[in-house]
């Protein structure tokens, strides 16, 4: 990517830098849950950076992303799910004084998700549109210390979604419906980088427009919904460190902690289409999560790199008990333990292309034994190749 200078009326010089990236990944995913499947992922980015004035920079960006069947790490996702995202971002950077920079952006995203063979791409139950804006300010104190604070707001609309209680009555897993109703998302966060250390913190609140709180008794309108609307909060803390063990070996360990809180409750139905719940559980969606990752990169030669990325993800629900194979709640609290190991080699024949040969092993164990709708105890392998072109 290079800057192009063009003359323009009212501008002394206009610096333009086009940007393009294409990433294609293809391989075979084999899981103990769903057998084998051909996995294809595609990311296509197109953008342009324009500098019409000194200290001002504009970025226009469009991304098309497709993710096919394969191993999924997020709870609530099926291995057979397919999704397609369209993302548009317009961003402005303004550098003022000597060490301050103000960044602002507006963005739009539309996601089409296919969760079953009877769904048509573009008309899925969990399709959504997201619009929002973000503002951040960054200060550079010296060569080793800088800090950034950010605030952002997004609104998500799910045009085809029905209602939470109806989904649960039809037999859907509670996690597959999390965050799938119309809501607004407000976030505030900060990041501090000191030398080779990075510290992050973030607080987000999801306020639902129509989704009411499920209660333990039938209300005057004949439903199990109260007049209170659902609200979710997420607090996250993170730290990472880049350490060079030698001229050829680099280590980048990271640790993150997430704490989710929600006022939404849960009514348990043992049979699909049943209108009578058999058990009520308060604060069903609250959890704490710890993620530890230790990526290692090794420079083998001028054109070849090796990488290894082990990761451990521990999630523990605050009040949700696990279920046995018969869909009955048992004593204790639900816990999911996920381990991921990625290994591979990257070929760098020039400055703009990368070809990566990779293998990923994924294993999750849980005391949640009811797996009719979603996998909780499984192991999986993913072998593939990816090609990256960046200009």
Secondary structure by P-SEA (a helix, b strand, c coil): cbbbbbbbccccbbbbbbbbbbbbbbbbbbbccccbbbbbbbbbbbbbbbbccccbbbbbbbbbbbbcccccccccccccccbbbbbbbbbbbbbccccbbbbbbcbbbbbbbbcccccccccccccccccbbbbbbbbbccccbbbbbbcbbbbbbbcccccaaaaaaaccccccccccccbbbbbbbcccccccbbbbbbbbbbbbccbbbbcccccccccccccbbbbbbbbbbbbbbbbcccccbbbbbbbbbbbbbbcbbbbbbcccccccccccccccccbbbbbbbbbbbbbccccbbbbbbbbbbbbbbccbbbbccccccccbbbbbbbbbbbbbbbbcccccbbbbbbbbbbbbbccccccccccccccbbbbbbbbbbcc
